[in-house]
Amino acid sequence: MNTRIAYLYRDGANNKQGGEVVLAGALSDEQIADIRHACDDGQWFIPGDVGLPELQAVWVEKGYPLTADDHVWHELVDFEATADSPTLAMTAAAFYERFVSVAHWDVAGAITRIGLG
């Protein structure tokens, strides 16, 4: 079994861009709880800090410029067991380790990485 992770970017004007990845391997309920606990307010995280694509890039690729409504935070939506093939070269176990080892979210680094600054 593999793990599908769904997450969402919502800018300050409430424009939304969803995303998902499939990672090789399964996460336990306890690991999922640990990941949610590591999020800011139980749901907010910065994908680039844990190896996931930042969804603002989807808009930029479509020709929409970043605006003052954009920021770095994404919402962790759901975890689902799946037989689908992995879409990212990272295992669920590695994702878990990266996520729970984040001591604080690197807002300044994400601003630079995304091009908001």
N, C-alpha and C positions, 0 to 999 in steps of 0.2 A: 504494500500500500504506500502511496505517496500522499503529500499534503498540499492542498490548494489554499493559498492565502489571498483573501480579497481585501483590498484597501481602497481608500477614496481620498481624492484631493478636492477641497472646496475652497474657492477663493473668497475674499471679503465681500464680493457681490453675489455670493451663493451659486456661482457657476461651478459645475461638478465634472470631475473626470475620474472614472473608476479604473481600477487596474487589478490584475491578479497574476500570480505566479504559481507554478507547481514545482515543489521541491521533492527530491528523492527521499523517501522514508517517511515514517509516521511520527507525529508528536503525541505525547500522552496528554491527558486532561490536566495533569499537574504541570507539565511544561507549558501548555497554553495559558494556564492561570499565571504562571511565573512571567510569561511574556506580557500579558495584559497588565500585570502589576508593575512591570518595568516601564510601561507607557506613562506619559505625562497625563494626569487625571484619568488613568485607566484606559485611554483610547488614542492619544495623540503621540505620534513619533515622527522621526525624520528618516525616510527610507534609505537615503544614501549612507547613513551612519551604520546600517545593518546589511548593506549589500543589495538592497532592492532599488529598482529604477524610481526616480522621482517623476511624478506624473505631470508636473508643469511642462516637462519636455515634450509631451504629446501635443500640447497646444502650440508650442513654438514650432514643432515640426509641421503643423497644419497651417503655419503662417500667422498665428496670432501672437502679438508681442506681449511680453510680461508687462503688467501695469502696477499701479500703487495698491491694487487690491490683492496682489499675490504675496505669498508668505511661504514658509518652509514646512509647515506642519501638515501631516496626513493623518487620516483616521483609520485605525485598524478595525476592519469590519467583521471578518469571519474566517474560520478555519474549517476545512472540510477534507475528510479522507477521500482519496480518489485513486482510480486505477490509471488515470491519464499519465502520459509520459512527462517527465520533468521539462520545464521551460527555462530553467535557470541552472547554471552550473554551480549549485550549492546544495548541500544536503539539508534536510530538516534539522538534523543534529547540529550542524555548523551554524545554521541560522539561529537556533536556540542559544547556542553559546555566545554568538555575537550579540544577540539582543540582550540577554541578561548580564552581559559584561559592560554594557554602556553605563558609565557612572553619571554622566549628564549628556544631554543632547547637544550636539555641536551646531548651534544656531548660526554663529559667525561663519563657520566653515561651509555650511549649507547655503548661506546667502551668497558666498563667493562662488561655490560650485554651480549653483543654479543661474547666477548672473543677476541677482536682485540688487547687488550693491553697487 
